[in-house]
Amino acid sequence: MSEHTQNGTPTVVAKRESTPPVETDEIRALADAAGCSVVAERTQTGPEDPGTHLGRGAVDDLATLVDSTGARQVVVDGELTPGQHHAIETALPEETRVVDRYRLVLEIFESRASTRRAQLQVELARLRYDLPRVIESAEEGLLNTSVEKGSPVYDIRDRIDRLERKLAETPDPADQFRKRRREEGFDLVTIAGYTNAGKSTLLRRLADEMRLEAESGLADETTTASVADRLFETLETTTRRTTIDGRPVLATDTVGFVSDLPHWLVASFSETLSEAAAADAVILVADASDPCEEFREKLSVALDVLDEQGVDGADVITACNKADRLAEDELESRLAAAEELGPAPIPVSARTGANVDALRSAVRVRLPTERSEFRMPTGDDAMAVVSRAYDRTSVETVDYDGSTVRVVCEGPPSVLERLRARAEELEVQGETDL
């Protein structure tokens, strides 16, 4: 992020809205997350102006606002073409910086990238954002030679290729963490949704305890999940343990979506989102307090993104959060809208805990479960296997018949496989001892 933004640059926010306008404070929240100090706002209603995005009259008003407020930056709530960016910037007082919505988010990401892997992801996203703008602003002669070495277009494409290869070769601690936990018999749940829908609060509500297990792979990290009303509070995912019907589950919060952004931009910083297809269940948190049409649109987009990531729709549970804020008829309209788009939604309040048990039950039925029966000779080793079965499965019966013990249980297939293998080892060992 630029030094100016970090120091709280006096900023004017400019928005263009269709008719009727949609009320939103999200661009202000993004500006706040970027460290800006919003001193004024200008909203232009009407169709987009191809030359200036906002319209010449609105740009003139912006110039007056910038001059009267002493602002040094204008944030435009939309995507500007290179031509539109240039037209606005040249119409404003000298040295006034113009930033569109996408660039603002990239700067937020850059300021929050705390690991080398995240920094590489930020650079890759920025180059992907810059490439079409470089192409659009290039002269025709440059475009005809864009594949030649030395051109800006070639340089950007080459750097993108190298970054993609480097990221593919760089071990992901989060991925290693999840693989290890899967091998240990944990079920995996991903929590997805728009920023500020209540994902972090729900994660805290589901968790067994305040202790976190960080995606870095360092267990028992003594920090708390952030629930601040601040967009992109962190780009790091957070994983916490919960127990559902006696089964240990790891629930992972992801970086949230933001309206009107290319979703690859956010998905690139939340690898658990792209790996959600490997999770046993995906809780899609929707903000039921949003206006009904906005609620429907966000939910539709989120479901489409999960589908693009290969998530089976049957594994998705829609949690309509903040249900406690709505009147009965308002909640019914949100639930009806959600049901049109997917499986029956579950109204919850992460803040109060209302109906979270129903959400847990919905997760439980989606966890992979098998039933297994195995026998082994009695003894201390057999008791250790039985104890493990009680810890990680739902035990139906344990029968002792002379020198053998018979166990019938239900649980995760990976856990049952290891229990059966250990029981077979003990059985072979018992036969050898004879």
Helices and strands as residue ranges (DSSP letters): H 3-6, E 10-17, H 26-33, E 37-45, H 56-69, E 73-77, H 82-91, E 97-100, H 101-112, H 116-137, H 140-144, H 152-169, H 173-183, E 187-193, H 199-206, E 213-214, E 238-244, E 247-253, H 263-267, H 271-274, G 276-278, E 281-287, H 292-308, G 313-315, E 316-321, G 323-325, H 328-341, E 346-347, H 356-364, E 370-377, H 380-392, E 394-401, E 404-411, H 413-433
